[in-house]
Amino acid sequence: MTSVTTGEASTRVPSTQRDEIAKALNLLIHDLRAPLSVAQGYLRLLQQNRLEAEADRQRAMTQSMEALGRITRLCEEAAAFVAEPASTSGPILTLGAAELVGQVTDGCAARCSPLTFVVPSDLSGTMRSAHLDRLVQSVVVVLCAVRRSTRTEPVCVSVLEEGKEARFLLGCDDDRAALVSGSPDTFDPWRGGHGIALPLACRTITEAGGRIWTVADGRGAVGIALPEEASAP
């Protein structure tokens, strides 16, 4: 919606969007402090010539570069979050459910601690989207974020097809059962420690028509459902 004031057009941002942008800004400010402190600390030591050993100087440079890289990633995530939703124009790509699960499995293996997937052998649906790569990575981000919160607890991901959806259910045995038959709870993407990557991933999934939910007291549980098209007989 737009309004005209003193001859100039100004865009009214919906209150929900303003709230989420404010959350993103607060989270960005919070998450920038640690890498900024690391980089400043090491660069100060180098500037003051307080590191005599070459190995210590190299370590200071490496840690500073890693901290600056983290700052760059945080800024990129923030920029992506406040940008307009991704356009649905462009070539529509198709991905079979089995291949989708394979890409998610590989992505999780590269991103987080070991995670076991229980996958049926008869997956038959397909996903269609102009942004399949982004959608797959978003599922990986959510699963790995929740996996990190479970630490060493025994959890796995059950994959199933139901109601024209491909579903990923992460948690212990009881939590996965509750994700199927219990009352769904809202999943909070703003939980600490994951930066803006987690709310951005959740937004990408919902924009693609997907769903994300959890269960009561299920901090280490999450369900993700993506819309499917049935394969032609």
N, C-alpha and C positions, 0 to 999 in steps of 0.2 A: 504494500500500500504506500502511496506517495502523497505528500501534501505540498502546497506551494506557499512559501513565506517570503515576503519582500521580493517577489519576482524570481526566486530561486527554488528549484525542486530539492526537497530533502527526503530521504528514505526513512521510513519508520521501521525500526527493527523490532520484531515481535518480542514480547517480554521473555518468553521461554528461551529464545535465541540469545537475548542479552544476558540472561542468567548463566547460560552455558559458557558464553564468552568470558564472563566475569570469573567463572570457576576455572576456565582454562588459563586466564591471566594469573590468577592467584597461584595455581599449581605450577605454572612456568616460573614465576618469581621464586617460589619455594625450591624447585628443583635446580635452578641455576646457581643457587648459593654454594652448594658443595663443590661442583667442578670449578667455579670461579675462585673459590678459596684455595683449592689445590694448585691451580695454575699460578695464581698470584704468589703463593708461598714458595713454590719451586723457583719461579722467575726472580723473586727477591733474593733468594740464596745465590743464584747465578750472578745477578747484578752486583752483589756485594762480595763476590769472590770468596764465599764461605765454604765452597766445596773444592777441596784440594785434589781429591782422587778423580782420575778421569772416569772411572766407573760410576762414581756418584754424580758427576756432571751429566753423563749420558742418561742415567736413570732419571734425573731431574728433567731433562729435555723430553724423554719418552713420556713421563707422567704428565708433563705440561701439555704435550701434543694430544694425548688421550683425553685429557680434561677439556681441551678446546674442541676436540671432535665431538665430545658429549654435548657441549654447548651448542654446536652447529646442529646436531640431530634434534635437540630439544626445540630449537628455533624453527627448524623445518617442520616438525610435527605441529607446532603452534600455528604456523602459517597455513598448513593444510587444514587444520581444524576450523579456522575462521574463514576459509575460502568458501565460495559457493559450492553447494553439492555437485558432485561429479555429473557431467552431462551424460545422458543415456544414448546420445547419438554415436554413430560409428558402427563398425561391423560387429554383429552379434556372434559371439563365439559359443561353441557347444562343448561340454565336457561331460563324459560319462561319470556316474556316481563312483564307480570303482577307481577311476583315474583321479577324481576329486579327492577321495580318501587317501590315495597314495601320495598326492602332492601335499596334503595336510600332514600326513605322517612324516614325510621327509622334512617338511618345514619345522615341525616340532623337534625332530631329532637334531636339527642344526641349531635350534634356538634355546632349548631348555633341557633340563635333566631328563633322563630316560622316562618314556611314557609308553605304556603298553596299550595297543589298540585291539579291540575285539571286533572283528569285521565279518559279517556274514558273506557267504560265497555267492549269493544270488542277487546282489545289487543290480538294479535294472534301470533306474531313472537317469535323467540327464539334467544338467544345469545349463541355462542359456543366459548370457550376460555380455555386455560390452566391456566389462572390467573384471574378468574372471581371476586374473592374477592378483589384483588388489583384494578381491573377496577371499581368495584362498589365504593370503597373508593375514587378513583380518581375523579369520578363524584361528590361525596359528597364534596370533598375538593374544587372543582371549584365552585359549587353552593353556598357553605357557604362563600367562599371568596368574591364572588360578592354580596351576600346578606348583608354581613357586610358593604360593601361600600354604600348600599342604606339607611342604618340606619333605620329611622322610616317611610320611604316612602312605600306606599302600593304597594307591588309586589307579584307575585305568580309564580308558575311554571306550564306551560301547557305541557302536555305530549301528543305526537301524533306519529303515525306510518305513514311513507311516504317514497316511494322510497327505500324500503328494509332497512329502518333505524328506530331506536327508537330515538326520539328527545325530549330533555328537553329544554324548552324555558323559561328563567327567566327574568322578568322585569315587568314594568307597562303595561297596556293594549296596548298603542301605540307602545311601544318597542317590545312587543311580536309579534305584527302584522308586524313590520318592520323586525324582525328576520326571518319571513316566506317569505315575499314578497319583502323586500328591498335589496339594494346592501350590501353584507356582508363586514364587516371590520375585519382586523386582530385583534385577541384578544391578548393583551400583558400580558403574564404570569409573567413578572418581575415587575409588579406594586408593590409599597411599602406596607409594613405592613404584608405580608403573608409568609415571609421567602422563603425557597427553596421548601417548600411543594407544592406551586402552580405550578411552572414550572415543577416539577417532576410529578405532577398529569396530567398536559397537555401532557407531553411526553408519559406517560403511555397510555393515550387515543389515541393519534395519532399512537403509535406503534401497537395498536390493530385495526387500520384501521378506527378510529373515526375522527370526525372533531369538531373544536371549533371555534366559530366566535362571533362577536358582531356587533353593528350598530353605525353609526356616532353619536357622542355625547351621546352614551349609556353606560356610566360608570357603571350603575346599570343594565345592560342587558347582557345576554350571551346565546348562543345556543350551545348545545352539541348533537352530533349525533353519535350513535353507530350502526355498521352494524348488520343486522339481517338476519336470515334464515327464510323463510316462513314455517309455520307449515304444516305438511303433512295433506291432506284433510281426 
